[in-house]
Amino acid sequence: MATTSSFIITVFVLCSIEAFLALPLANDLNVVIDTDPGADDAMAILMMLSKMSRANVVAITAVTGNVGVVNTTRNALLTLQVADRLDIPVYAGSDRGMVYKNKIDPYFGYDGLGDSFSEKPYYDFTKHEHAALALADIVKKRPGEITILCIGPLTNIALALHIYPRLLEDVKEVVILGGSYQGGGGTRPGVEFNTYSDPEASAFVFSKVPVGKTVTVIPSETSHQVAMPLDWRLNTLGKLESCFIEFLNRAEGVVLKRARVWSISDQVAAAIILNPAIIKSTKDAYLLVETCGNTSRGAVFRDDRHKTTNVRLITEVDKEGIQTMLLEYLNDSPKECKFS
Ligand SMILES: [Ca+2]
């Protein structure tokens, strides 16, 4: 009898373990990527779409940033094509900032992907829902389930907040690549590119974070800490036999020719979502965004006297951990390279 009971218990335990292991891990991380590709965005998107990834990418919403929204939308589609994931819906968003027209920066080339791809997937801008509407709709239908990865200016997020004011209450998490909190900047002294591109949008989003909740922010000081040797990008990561890398080597071509170190940013935001264990330190803070001023427009200020906090700043990440992730995630691409 004791043997029979032990057998039943053993079978029960094994079944429970098997059921636990069989849990659909992909479904615990449902992500909308709001993005302005941009070669660094393309790399972040491919990390999210790698077979190594635990994320289920629900949609991509494109915004004007690195280049205009016509290019960022088509670049998002081309990136999905490379990953063989054109099943993921793409929505084009704003072609300008909340108040002013963005200043485009051809850092990654005039088309955002090194001006090196002859074909890009077709997108009919007249037939698709606006990105802000799509964002509001997705979050509204799945309260508490959606993580938004924001790796461009926050125009679409601010517009979605206007349409659906409960957006930040109903998301699971928002991860924002943007701002600098110690004068780091990059675009101007103390001013980071994404907040510089649409300061009114960033100011609005930070001001609407519900009390008791925070959004996660990777400031430029943190991504600057993990800049990598150019030789590592060219001769280690760049030599992987992977369609992702073949695509990214061309997309980053303009930058890699002139760079002294390999700067990464959007990739850090993707990495902390995929593997939070690489976060080494954080600081809760209350952030404000300057929307005026000849030199300070787009600067972010930390208000230490404020009684509540609105952001969780990621202040340090594991550089070697990110290098390992880049090598593993970007090596895991489809066999057929679908770009020309
Ligand atoms: Ca970006």
Boltz pocket constraint, residues with backbone or C-beta under 6 A from the ligand:
constraints:
  - pocket:
      binder: B
      contacts: [[A, 35], [A, 36], [A, 37], [A, 38], [A, 40], [A, 41], [A, 65], [A, 66], [A, 151], [A, 152], [A, 266]]
      max_distance: 6.0
